[in-house]
Each structure stands twice: as structure tokens, then as C-alpha cells.
């Protein structure tokens, strides 16, 4: 049986921009990077654009544990993104949490 890292959490947050809003979405998400990387417990916070659908922008994140991830989600800048920016830019989104399966 494979072992898992049950303390850390991996988040995959995917957003599909409204037609014509991709660059605005990238900018709105990009401003989250610097303050998030400075957060205690942030291991990885990487913004990506899908090759086969450029309107799909995805964060791949890794956190020390669920508690620090939850604190991240409660920050003013993340709340602002979800409450103010996202409704104007995103037609669909999905945020999923994972546990890493170790080698």
C-alpha cells in the first residue's frame, strides 16, 4: 500500500474565464501570488494556463496543513478575489483538495 502525506494539503483551483476576460483573470489571480507566497505554511503557489484551453487558469498549491490553507482562504485578498473580481471574470470554477501519494 502506498503512503500519503496526510498533514500537507494540495489544492487545485481551476477557473474558466468568460470569453474575452482571460487576461483580466490572469491579472486578478497574479496579484495573489506575492502575498500568498509570504504566508506562513505556503509551500507552493503556482499559476498556470491550460495549453488546450487558454481560458482555463489554474493554481496548483501546497500547504503545510489544512489549518494554514483555511487561514489563507480567509485572507482579505483571497476574499476580495472571490467576492468582487471572480463574479465578473469567471464563468466556471472548481477548487479541490488532495493528499500527495508519496513515492
N, CA, C and O of each residue as an XYZ file, in Angstrom:
412
protein
N       0.840     -1.183      0.000
C       0.000      0.000      0.000
C       0.885      1.248      0.000
O       1.902      1.298      0.693
N       0.501      2.219     -0.759
C       1.268      3.461     -0.856
C       0.955      4.356      0.337
O      -0.168      4.380      0.841
N       1.969      5.087      0.773
C       1.738      6.008      1.878
C       1.388      7.391      1.331
O       1.727      7.739      0.200
N       0.699      8.166      2.171
C       0.276      9.513      1.801
C       0.839     10.497      2.804
O       1.086     10.168      3.965
N       1.029     11.687      2.334
C       1.342     12.785      3.228
C       0.004     13.316      3.733
O      -0.663     14.092      3.048
N      -0.379     12.900      4.921
C      -1.705     13.258      5.424
C      -1.733     14.596      6.143
O      -2.812     15.090      6.470
N      -0.579     15.195      6.397
C      -0.553     16.505      7.049
C      -0.731     17.620      6.017
O      -1.587     18.490      6.178
N       0.072     17.592      4.971
C       0.012     18.649      3.962
C      -1.216     18.479      3.074
O      -1.736     17.377      2.904
N      -1.665     19.601      2.513
C      -2.749     19.544      1.540
C      -2.296     20.193      0.243
O      -1.540     21.165      0.233
N      -2.782     19.626     -0.843
C      -2.549     20.165     -2.178
C      -3.891     20.680     -2.678
O      -4.899     19.975     -2.615
N      -3.897     21.895     -3.167
C      -5.115     22.490     -3.701
C      -4.938     22.708     -5.198
O      -3.914     23.223     -5.646
N      -5.943     22.312     -5.957
C      -6.003     22.619     -7.386
C      -7.240     23.482     -7.575
O      -8.369     23.022     -7.404
N      -7.013     24.729     -7.926
C      -8.096     25.693     -8.100
C      -8.133     26.112     -9.568
O      -7.244     26.818    -10.043
N      -9.163     25.672    -10.277
C      -9.265     25.933    -11.719
C     -10.397     26.917    -11.991
O     -11.493     26.796    -11.445
N     -10.106     27.893    -12.848
C     -11.062     28.934    -13.215
C     -11.144     29.023    -14.730
O     -10.119     29.005    -15.411
N     -12.354     29.119    -15.258
C     -12.528     29.334    -16.705
C     -13.075     30.731    -16.907
O     -14.171     31.063    -16.454
N     -12.289     31.543    -17.596
C     -12.644     32.945    -17.808
C     -13.817     33.073    -18.771
O     -13.992     32.261    -19.679
N     -14.611     34.106    -18.550
C     -15.600     34.476    -19.552
C     -14.859     34.811    -20.840
O     -13.707     35.246    -20.802
N     -15.508     34.613    -21.969
C     -14.936     34.978    -23.271
C     -14.457     36.425    -23.213
O     -15.197     37.322    -22.809
N     -13.211     36.638    -23.623
C     -12.637     37.977    -23.643
C     -12.111     38.482    -22.310
O     -11.646     39.619    -22.231
N     -12.170     37.678    -21.268
C     -11.748     38.111    -19.935
C     -10.505     37.374    -19.427
O     -10.149     37.511    -18.257
N      -9.847     36.603    -20.278
C      -8.723     35.783    -19.828
C      -7.594     36.619    -19.240
O      -7.101     36.309    -18.155
N      -7.184     37.654    -19.923
C      -6.067     38.470    -19.430
C      -6.428     39.162    -18.126
O      -5.590     39.274    -17.231
N      -7.658     39.626    -18.009
C      -8.093     40.247    -16.753
C      -8.093     39.227    -15.612
O      -7.724     39.554    -14.485
N      -8.506     37.998    -15.906
C      -8.493     36.951    -14.893
C      -7.066     36.650    -14.456
O      -6.789     36.544    -13.262
N      -6.167     36.513    -15.415
C      -4.760     36.245    -15.078
C      -4.230     37.357    -14.176
O      -3.552     37.079    -13.187
N      -4.530     38.595    -14.502
C      -4.058     39.715    -13.685
C      -4.652     39.662    -12.280
O      -3.942     39.884    -11.299
N      -5.945     39.369    -12.176
C      -6.601     39.305    -10.869
C      -6.016     38.191    -10.014
O      -5.885     38.351     -8.800
N      -5.662     37.069    -10.624
C      -5.059     35.957     -9.889
C      -3.585     36.220     -9.596
O      -3.078     35.841     -8.540
N      -2.906     36.863    -10.529
C      -1.475     37.111    -10.381
C      -1.182     37.974     -9.155
O      -0.154     37.786     -8.503
N      -2.070     38.919     -8.831
C      -1.816     39.785     -7.678
C      -1.892     39.015     -6.355
O      -1.456     39.525     -5.323
N      -2.435     37.804     -6.373
C      -2.500     36.984     -5.164
C      -1.180     36.281     -4.862
O      -0.954     35.846     -3.732
N      -0.311     36.165     -5.856
C       0.895     35.342     -5.709
C       1.840     35.862     -4.635
O       2.192     35.123     -3.715
N       2.251     37.110     -4.734
C       3.268     37.631     -3.815
C       2.821     37.561     -2.356
O       3.572     37.042     -1.530
N       1.630     38.059     -1.998
C       1.260     37.957     -0.580
C       1.060     36.515     -0.116
O       1.331     36.190      1.040
N       0.591     35.661     -1.007
C       0.382     34.266     -0.619
C       1.702     33.561     -0.364
O       1.827     32.824      0.614
N       2.683     33.772     -1.218
C       3.985     33.143     -1.016
C       4.642     33.592      0.289
O       5.495     32.887      0.829
N       4.250     34.757      0.795
C       4.791     35.253      2.058
C       4.063     34.666      3.270
O       4.514     34.844      4.401
N       2.961     33.981      3.054
C       2.202     33.400      4.161
C       2.959     32.228      4.786
O       3.562     31.412      4.090
N       2.909     32.172      6.099
C       3.491     31.036      6.819
C       2.721     29.775      6.432
O       1.491     29.759      6.474
N       3.438     28.725      6.057
C       2.803     27.456      5.718
C       2.563     27.239      4.238
O       2.132     26.159      3.836
N       2.834     28.247      3.417
C       2.697     28.092      1.969
C       3.967     27.437      1.427
O       5.066     27.968      1.588
N       3.806     26.291      0.792
C       4.940     25.566      0.220
C       5.038     25.831     -1.283
O       6.135     25.965     -1.824
N       3.900     25.903     -1.945
C       3.868     26.080     -3.400
C       2.609     26.861     -3.759
O       1.535     26.599     -3.219
N       2.744     27.812     -4.665
C       1.602     28.595     -5.134
C       1.929     29.006     -6.563
O       2.590     30.018     -6.795
N       1.466     28.224     -7.499
C       1.895     28.324     -8.893
C       0.683     28.541     -9.800
O      -0.286     27.783     -9.745
N       0.744     29.566    -10.622
C      -0.337     29.894    -11.549
C      -0.010     29.343    -12.933
O       1.096     29.534    -13.440
N      -0.981     28.656    -13.542
C      -0.786     28.002    -14.838
C      -1.949     28.283    -15.770
O      -3.069     28.547    -15.334
N      -1.659     28.222    -17.076
C      -2.688     28.364    -18.111
C      -2.715     27.091    -18.939
O      -1.680     26.607    -19.397
N      -3.913     26.560    -19.123
C      -4.029     25.304    -19.855
C      -3.655     25.488    -21.321
O      -4.019     26.486    -21.942
N      -2.936     24.531    -21.860
C      -2.432     24.591    -23.229
C      -3.577     24.468    -24.237
O      -3.581     25.168    -25.249
N      -4.539     23.595    -23.975
C      -5.612     23.337    -24.947
C      -6.849     24.211    -24.749
O      -7.798     24.114    -25.527
N      -6.855     25.063    -23.722
C      -7.970     25.987    -23.493
C      -7.428     27.159    -22.691
O      -7.409     27.121    -21.460
N      -6.991     28.189    -23.383
C      -6.303     29.292    -22.704
C      -7.202     30.053    -21.733
O      -6.704     30.850    -20.939
N      -8.497     29.829    -21.778
C      -9.398     30.475    -20.820
C      -9.378     29.784    -19.457
O      -9.951     30.306    -18.501
N      -8.729     28.620    -19.347
C      -8.652     27.890    -18.074
C      -7.325     28.220    -17.382
O      -6.242     27.908    -17.876
N      -7.455     28.855    -16.235
C      -6.302     29.280    -15.444
C      -6.366     28.529    -14.117
O      -7.414     28.481    -13.474
N      -5.244     27.945    -13.712
C      -5.251     27.048    -12.558
C      -4.117     27.365    -11.598
O      -2.967     27.541    -12.001
N      -4.468     27.434    -10.317
C      -3.460     27.472     -9.261
C      -3.202     26.042     -8.809
O      -4.139     25.274     -8.590
N      -1.925     25.688     -8.672
C      -1.502     24.459     -8.002
C      -0.833     24.939     -6.717
O       0.148     25.682     -6.747
N      -1.385     24.498     -5.596
C      -0.930     24.996     -4.303
C      -0.570     23.826     -3.392
O      -1.127     22.734     -3.504
N       0.368     24.077     -2.494
C       0.691     23.093     -1.466
C       0.871     23.846     -0.149
O       1.542     24.875     -0.081
N       0.243     23.293      0.898
C       0.219     23.936      2.209
C       0.666     22.955      3.281
O       0.479     21.746      3.144
N       1.258     23.479      4.350
C       1.730     22.630      5.453
C       0.619     21.782      6.040
O       0.845     20.630      6.408
N      -0.586     22.344      6.133
C      -1.721     21.592      6.654
C      -3.020     22.318      6.305
O      -2.995     23.428      5.774
N      -4.131     21.697      6.601
C      -5.449     22.247      6.265
C      -5.710     23.549      7.018
O      -6.368     24.448      6.496
N      -5.200     23.650      8.232
C      -5.406     24.861      9.027
C      -4.793     26.089      8.354
O      -5.437     27.136      8.287
N      -3.561     25.978      7.854
C      -2.950     27.139      7.186
C      -3.634     27.411      5.849
O      -3.732     28.567      5.436
N      -4.102     26.383      5.172
C      -4.873     26.594      3.945
C      -6.153     27.366      4.255
O      -6.504     28.302      3.537
N      -6.847     26.977      5.315
C      -8.076     27.684      5.702
C      -7.797     29.139      6.063
O      -8.589     30.021      5.733
N      -6.676     29.396      6.739
C      -6.307     30.789      7.049
C      -6.051     31.572      5.765
O      -6.438     32.735      5.650
N      -5.397     30.927      4.803
C      -5.162     31.568      3.504
C      -6.491     31.965      2.859
O      -6.640     33.080      2.360
N      -7.442     31.052      2.874
C      -8.748     31.313      2.255
C      -9.490     32.460      2.928
O     -10.353     33.086      2.313
N      -9.162     32.740      4.188
C      -9.828     33.797      4.939
C      -9.124     35.151      4.835
O      -9.597     36.134      5.407
N      -8.001     35.217      4.112
C      -7.293     36.499      3.988
C      -8.132     37.488      3.198
O      -8.978     37.100      2.392
N      -7.890     38.758      3.435
C      -8.674     39.801      2.773
C      -8.498     39.761      1.256
O      -9.459     39.994      0.524
N      -7.291     39.470      0.771
C      -7.074     39.481     -0.676
C      -7.739     38.293     -1.367
O      -8.237     38.444     -2.482
N      -7.763     37.131     -0.746
C      -8.460     35.985     -1.343
C      -9.968     36.216     -1.294
O     -10.668     35.932     -2.266
N     -10.473     36.726     -0.177
C     -11.908     37.026     -0.083
C     -12.311     38.067     -1.136
O     -13.362     37.945     -1.764
N     -11.473     39.086     -1.321
C     -11.766     40.110     -2.325
C     -11.834     39.491     -3.715
O     -12.735     39.801     -4.494
N     -10.885     38.621     -4.022
C     -10.908     37.971     -5.332
C     -12.230     37.221     -5.523
O     -12.919     37.425     -6.523
N     -12.585     36.355     -4.567
C     -13.782     35.525     -4.723
C     -15.077     36.343     -4.674
O     -16.031     36.027     -5.385
N     -15.119     37.377     -3.853
C     -16.351     38.148     -3.693
C     -16.543     39.229     -4.747
O     -17.674     39.507     -5.145
N     -15.451     39.845     -5.206
C     -15.548     41.004     -6.098
C     -15.080     40.695     -7.518
O     -15.827     40.911     -8.473
N     -13.860     40.196     -7.669
C     -13.287     40.001     -9.006
C     -13.862     38.781     -9.728
O     -14.260     38.876    -10.889
N     -13.906     37.638     -9.044
C     -14.314     36.387     -9.692
C     -15.672     36.463    -10.385
O     -15.778     36.014    -11.526
N     -16.718     37.007     -9.759
C     -18.022     37.004    -10.433
C     -18.028     37.733    -11.781
O     -18.834     37.416    -12.657
N     -17.139     38.700    -11.944
C     -17.085     39.464    -13.191
C     -16.201     38.816    -14.255
O     -16.279     39.172    -15.430
N     -15.360     37.865    -13.844
C     -14.353     37.323    -14.752
C     -14.504     35.837    -15.057
O     -14.000     35.368    -16.078
N     -15.183     35.092    -14.200
C     -15.148     33.632    -14.253
C     -16.529     33.060    -14.521
O     -17.484     33.362    -13.805
N     -16.633     32.220    -15.570
C     -17.906     31.563    -15.855
C     -18.054     30.249    -15.103
O     -19.171     29.777    -14.894
N     -16.924     29.648    -14.690
C     -16.936     28.358    -14.002
C     -15.659     28.222    -13.204
O     -14.594     28.655    -13.644
N     -15.765     27.610    -12.009
C     -14.549     27.319    -11.252
C     -14.767     26.098    -10.383
O     -15.895     25.716    -10.072
N     -13.635     25.489     -9.997
C     -13.649     24.321     -9.133
C     -12.392     24.356     -8.268
O     -11.286     24.554     -8.770
N     -12.574     24.163     -6.979
C     -11.455     24.118     -6.039
C     -11.510     22.766     -5.344
O     -12.508     22.426     -4.709
N     -10.425     21.992     -5.468
C     -10.357     20.642     -4.895
C      -9.107     20.508     -4.036
O      -8.060     21.076     -4.345
N      -9.236     19.747     -2.951
C      -8.091     19.468     -2.078
C      -7.676     18.018     -2.234
O      -8.509     17.129     -2.409
N      -6.362     17.798     -2.167
C      -5.784     16.469     -2.354
C      -4.742     16.206     -1.268
O      -4.263     17.127     -0.607
N      -4.403     14.922     -1.100
C      -3.253     14.498     -0.315
C      -2.269     13.852     -1.288
O      -2.649     13.058     -2.148
N      -1.004     14.210     -1.131
C       0.023     13.656     -2.009
C       0.290     12.196     -1.679
O       0.445     11.829     -0.514
N       0.342     11.366     -2.717
C       0.751      9.970     -2.573
C       2.264      9.941     -2.742
O       2.795     10.349     -3.775
N       2.937      9.460     -1.731
C       4.397      9.535     -1.695
C       5.045      8.437     -2.524
O       4.466      7.367     -2.713
N       6.276      8.711     -3.029
C       6.984      7.705     -3.826
C       7.333      6.461     -3.021
O       7.930      5.527     -3.556
